[in-house]
Amino acid sequence: MKDAIRNFGRENGADVVGFAAIEDYRSPRTPDPCTLLPGVRSMVVLGYRELDGGLESENERIRMMSRLAMMNLMTRKAAPAMGVVADLSLRHAAVAAGLGVFGRHNLVIHPRYGTRIIFTACLTDLPLESDPPVRDELCNQCNLCVESCPAKALDEEGKTDPMKCLRVSQPNGIGGAIAYAKKFIGATPETRKEQLVNPRFLELYQASFIGFEYHCFKCETVCPACR
């Protein structure tokens, strides 16, 4: 059964496929998976290798569209976890499914692809055993991720400050929109006209229907694991 599912996942675009029995999934902040699927017994975790050229491009639009393309591929196969605290932690699911270990940057490091991989998962009532966990210590504690983070979101070991991260990685998110709206509300009529044709306003407008616009991938690109 696992071989058939694994082959099916790879045939449909996943680079790696792992399995985790639900009792091996341990995420301290997310809800019990039974609240998502009563009777859930296991999860199938799929990993998609990110494009080096997209992550490392000096053009932020190329970086952004590369990530959006990967997320679009994932959402056609299974639902991604979203939100500061999602209903399912895909990082913890990937570790439970034997697809990697946590690094200093709190991202999952895969034995082959390093941090340049993103995950999605399917919950199921099939009784699937967990794949063997990764035992190797793939993070060398070089601290490059911490030193390179422009938001200083990784200063506390074992924790990523989501609000610091989002202010830099998603400048066109809700925080940016609120800040621009405050300036607009308090502006004179002449200034409001200028603000409506300001490139900044157009960026926020575009982001409102595109969705997640990640602009920072420093913790991924500087990580030397498996490069």
N, C-alpha and C positions, 0 to 999 in steps of 0.2 A: 504493500500500500504506500509506504513512504517513498519508495523508488519511483512509483508511478506519479505521485504528486510532485516530487522533485523534478522529474523529467518534464512534466507538464508546465511547471513554473518556468523552467529554463527555456522551453520552446516558446513561451510567451513573453520573453524579454528579460526575465530576472537573471542576474549573474550568479547569485547564490541563493539557495533555499535551505532553511533549517527548521527544526521542529522542537517544540517545547511543551512538555506536559504542564498543565496549568499550575500544579503545585510547585513547579520549579521557577515560576515567574514571581519575582519579588521586587515590587516597586513600592516604596514607602509612602508615596504621595498620591497615587492614583487609586480609583475605586476598585472594588472587587470585580474581576471580569464577569462574574455571574450576573452583575447588574446590567451588562451589555448583552449577554447571551445566557439565559438560564440553562443549566445543564452543560455548560462548556467544559471540555475535558482537555483540550490542547489548543495550540496555535501553530499556524504555519507562517513563518517569517521569511519575507523575500527581500533581498538586497540588490540594489541597482548601482553599478559603478558610475561615478560621476566623471565628466569629461575634463581631463587636465587642461585643455585649451580654454574651456569655459571658466574654470576656477581661477586660472592664472592670468587671464586676459587683463590688460590695463584699462580696457574699456568696460565701465561698470554696467552698461546695457547688455554687453555680451555675457558678463558674469551672471547678471540677473536672468536673462532669457535662458541660459543654460540650466539654471536651477529650476525655472518654471517648466521647462521642457521635461526634466526628469520627474517633477511632481505630477505633470500631466500624464506621463507614462504610468506612474504608480497608481494614480486615481482611476485609471481605466482597468486596473487589475484588482485593486483592493483599496479600502479606505485608509488614508493616512491619519495619524493622530495630530490634532491641532489644538492650539491654545497654550497659554503659559503652563497650565497643568492640564494635560489632556486626559481623556477617558482611558487611554492605554499608553504606556510608555514604550515606544518602539525601541528605545535604547536598551531598556531592561529586557524586553522581549528578545532582542537579538542576542544578548549575552546568554539568556536562558536557553536559546536555541543553538548554542555552540558556534555563533558567528563572529565572536570577538570578545575583547575585554575592554574595560574602561581605561582611558588614559587620563593624564593630568588635566586635560581640557574637558573632561567629563563626556567626551564623545566616545563612540565605540571604535576600537581599532581592530580591523579584520586582518587575519594572518597574511593575506595576499594583497588586499587593496588598501590597507591602512585605514585612514580616516575618510578617504575619498569614496564613500559609499553611503547611501541613504536607504532607509528601510520602510516597509509597510508590512501589514500582518492580516491574516484571516483567523478568526476564532471558529472553532468547530467542536462538535460533540463526539468526534472520532477519538478513540483511545490511542493516541500516538505518543510513544516514548520520546523523551528529550534526546537530542543528539549529544554526543560527548562534549563537555565544555572545553574551551580553550584554556590550557594550563600554562602556556608560555606567557612571560611578562613582556608584552610587546611595547610598553611605554618605557623609555629610558630615562624619564624624569629630567629631560634637558631644559625644561621650563621655557622653551621658545614660544609656546602658545601663550603663556602668561605674560611674557615680556612684550609680545607683539600685539596683544589685545588693545586696540585703541580706546575701548570703553572701560578697561580695568575691571572687567566682569569676572575674571578668573582669579582674583587676588586671594580669595579664601579657598584653600584646598578642599576638594570634594564638593564644591558648590559653584554654580554659575548664577550670577545675579541677572535675572531675566530682564529687568527694567533697564539696567545699564546696557546690556547687550542690544535690546530692541531699539534704544535711542540711536545707536550707530548702525546696526544692521538693517533696520527698517525706518529710515528717516522720513519716508512718505506714509508711514502708518498712522494710527489714530493720534499719537502724540503730536506728530507734525501737522496733522489736519486741525487739531484743536488750537495749537499755537497760531496757525495762520488765521483761523476764524476769529480769534481774540483780537488780532491786529486789524482785521477787516471791520469788526463791530465798532471799534473805537476810532476808526479813521474818518476823515472828512469825505464828502461826496467825490471830490476830485481825486483824492488818494485811492478811494475804492475803485474808481474807473481804471486807474493804473494797476491796481492789484489784480483785477480781473484779466488783464493781458500779460501779467507777470509770468515768466517761465516757471516759477515756483508753483503758482496756482495750477498751471497746466500739468505739472508733474503729479500733484496731489489728485487732480481730476482723473488722470490716467490710472493711477494706483487704485482709485476707488472701485474700478471694475476689473482690473487685472488681478488684484489680490496680493498675495505675498510677494513683496519685492525685496529680496535679500541683496544688500549691497556690500556686505563684509563677509569674507571667508578666511580671514587671517588664521584662525585656529586650525583650519584644515590645511591650508596651503603651506604653512611653515612646518607642519609636523613631519619629521623625518621617518616615521614608522613605515616600513615596507616600501620605500621609494627606490 
